[in-house]
């Protein structure tokens, strides 16, 4: 899954070789180090910065984020760097354009 939190953009997938293990991957080192321990780097990979966590750690991270860190009422305004704001803004715009046809007809007149 892709997880975009105000501290970063993460790709979290089940480890293909290790049972009960997930890979948390990022394109920016800080997006891993701000949230997890055990960073390792695969320099040729699409997401070079990685760590391995087990299912309990993943659940703990998600619950902690919702209970203690999701304190903002506007996600885009919670972002700390201009570069990440720009990335998230572009992603928001792509989503708007892609799903515009699925909006109720009366909303398409905006």
C-alpha positions as CSV (number, residue, x, y, z in Angstrom):
1,X,0.0,0.0,0.0
2,X,1.1,3.6,-0.5
3,X,0.8,5.5,2.7
4,X,1.2,9.3,2.6
5,X,1.5,10.8,6.0
6,X,2.7,14.3,6.8
7,X,6.1,12.9,7.6
8,X,6.5,11.2,4.2
9,X,5.5,8.9,1.4
10,X,5.8,5.2,2.2
11,X,5.3,2.0,0.2
12,X,4.5,-0.9,2.5
13,X,4.4,-4.4,1.1
14,X,4.5,-7.9,2.4
15,X,8.0,-9.4,2.3
16,X,8.0,-12.1,-0.4
17,X,10.5,-14.3,1.5
18,X,9.9,-13.7,5.2
19,X,6.6,-14.7,6.9
20,X,5.0,-12.1,9.1
21,X,7.4,-9.4,7.7
22,X,6.7,-6.2,5.8
23,X,9.0,-4.0,3.9
24,X,8.6,-0.3,4.5
25,X,10.1,1.5,1.5
26,X,10.7,5.2,0.7
27,X,12.5,7.3,-1.9
28,X,13.7,9.7,0.8
29,X,15.8,8.4,3.7
30,X,14.2,10.7,6.2
31,X,10.7,9.3,5.5
32,X,12.0,6.0,6.9
33,X,14.2,7.3,9.7
34,X,11.5,9.6,11.0
35,X,9.2,6.7,11.6
36,X,11.1,3.4,11.9
37,X,14.3,1.8,13.0
38,X,16.6,-0.5,11.0
39,X,17.2,1.4,7.8
40,X,19.0,-0.3,5.0
41,X,19.7,0.9,1.5
42,X,19.4,-0.8,-1.9
43,X,20.8,1.8,-4.2
44,X,19.5,0.4,-7.5
45,X,15.9,0.0,-6.2
46,X,13.0,2.2,-7.1
47,X,12.5,2.8,-3.3
48,X,16.1,2.6,-2.1
49,X,15.5,3.3,1.6
50,X,13.9,0.4,3.5
51,X,13.3,-1.3,6.8
52,X,11.7,-4.6,7.8
53,X,9.0,-4.7,10.4
54,X,6.7,-7.4,11.6
55,X,2.9,-7.4,11.6
56,X,2.7,-6.2,15.2
57,X,5.0,-3.3,14.5
58,X,3.0,-2.3,11.5
59,X,-0.3,-2.3,13.5
60,X,1.4,-0.4,16.3
61,X,2.7,2.3,13.9
62,X,-0.7,2.7,12.2
63,X,-2.6,2.9,15.5
64,X,-0.1,5.3,17.0
65,X,-0.3,7.5,14.0
66,X,-4.1,7.7,14.1
67,X,-4.4,8.1,17.8
68,X,-1.4,10.5,18.4
69,X,-0.2,12.1,15.2
70,X,-3.2,12.6,13.0
71,X,-4.0,15.9,14.8
72,X,-4.4,18.1,11.7
73,X,-7.7,19.2,10.1
74,X,-6.1,20.0,6.8
75,X,-3.5,17.5,5.5
76,X,-1.8,19.7,2.9
77,X,-1.3,22.5,5.5
78,X,0.4,20.0,7.9
79,X,3.2,19.3,5.4
80,X,6.6,20.7,6.5
81,X,8.6,21.2,3.3
82,X,7.8,22.9,0.1
83,X,9.0,20.0,-2.0
84,X,6.7,17.5,-0.2
85,X,3.8,20.0,-0.4
86,X,4.4,20.2,-4.1
87,X,4.5,16.4,-4.5
88,X,1.3,16.0,-2.5
89,X,-0.4,18.9,-4.4
90,X,0.5,17.2,-7.8
91,X,-0.9,13.9,-6.5
92,X,-4.1,15.6,-5.3
93,X,-4.5,17.2,-8.8
94,X,-4.0,13.9,-10.6
95,X,-6.6,12.3,-8.4
96,X,-9.0,15.2,-9.0
97,X,-8.6,14.9,-12.8
98,X,-8.7,11.1,-12.8
99,X,-11.9,10.8,-10.7
100,X,-13.7,13.9,-11.9
101,X,-16.0,11.8,-14.1
102,X,-17.2,9.9,-11.0
103,X,-18.5,13.0,-9.3
104,X,-22.2,13.7,-9.0
105,X,-23.4,15.7,-12.1
106,X,-24.3,18.8,-10.1
107,X,-20.7,19.0,-8.8
108,X,-19.2,18.9,-12.3
109,X,-20.4,22.4,-12.9
110,X,-17.8,23.9,-10.5
